[in-house]
Amino acid sequence: MGASAVELSTEGLTPKQRTILQYLRDRVDQETYFKSRLIGEELGFSAKEVGSNMRAVADAEHELDIEQWGYSSSTTWQVTTA
């Protein structure tokens, strides 16, 4: 993916949302399920901050499919490549 495609995929996202998206991009080949709490611990955000920003990340145009998956002990997100 060229630089222009990456820029387009993050257009309209806040810096925090772009950070979350990059985190998911970097790990989607090794993991499928991500907990908001664990993403937050890695990035220095609260689980609530991650959860409140994930909808915008999921709705943005990029190469990932992001679906809210479960709620036990922190919201879990299923992330796969489109």
C-alpha positions in Angstrom: 0.0 0.0 0.0 1.5 3.4 -1.0 1.7 6.4 1.3 -1.3 8.0 -0.4 -3.5 5.0 0.3 -2.5 5.1 4.0 -3.3 8.8 4.2 -6.7 8.3 2.6 -7.6 5.5 5.0 -6.9 7.8 8.0 -8.6 10.9 6.7 -11.1 12.2 9.1 -9.7 10.2 12.1 -8.3 11.9 15.1 -4.7 11.2 16.1 -5.9 8.8 18.8 -8.0 6.9 16.3 -5.1 6.8 13.8 -2.9 5.4 16.7 -5.5 2.6 17.4 -5.8 1.8 13.7 -2.0 1.5 13.3 -1.9 -0.7 16.4 -4.5 -3.0 14.8 -2.7 -3.0 11.4 0.6 -4.0 13.0 -1.0 -7.0 14.8 -3.8 -8.3 12.6 -1.6 -10.9 11.0 -0.8 -12.5 14.4 -4.1 -11.8 16.2 -7.9 -11.8 15.4 -9.5 -10.7 18.7 -8.5 -7.5 20.6 -9.8 -6.3 24.0 -10.2 -2.6 24.5 -8.5 -2.9 27.9 -5.4 -4.5 26.4 -5.2 -2.1 23.5 -5.4 0.7 26.0 -2.7 -0.8 28.2 -0.4 -1.0 25.2 -1.1 2.5 24.0 -1.5 4.4 27.3 -5.3 4.9 26.8 -8.1 3.8 29.1 -10.4 1.0 27.9 -13.2 3.5 27.7 -11.1 5.8 25.4 -10.3 2.8 23.1 -14.0 1.7 23.1 -15.3 5.2 22.4 -12.9 5.6 19.4 -13.2 2.1 17.9 -16.5 2.9 16.2 -14.9 5.7 14.1 -12.0 3.4 13.4 -14.3 0.6 12.3 -16.3 2.9 10.1 -13.3 4.5 8.4 -12.2 3.2 4.9 -9.2 0.9 5.3 -8.1 -2.6 4.7 -9.4 -4.0 8.0 -12.8 -5.4 8.9 -13.5 -4.5 12.6 -16.5 -5.9 14.3 -17.6 -5.6 18.0 -17.5 -9.1 19.2 -18.1 -9.4 23.0 -18.3 -7.6 26.3 -16.9 -9.9 28.9 -14.2 -8.2 31.1 -13.8 -5.5 28.3 -15.2 -5.1 24.9 -13.6 -7.5 22.4 -13.2 -6.6 18.7 -12.8 -9.1 15.9 -10.3 -7.7 13.3 -9.6 -9.3 10.0 -8.1 -8.1 6.7 -10.7 -7.2 4.1 
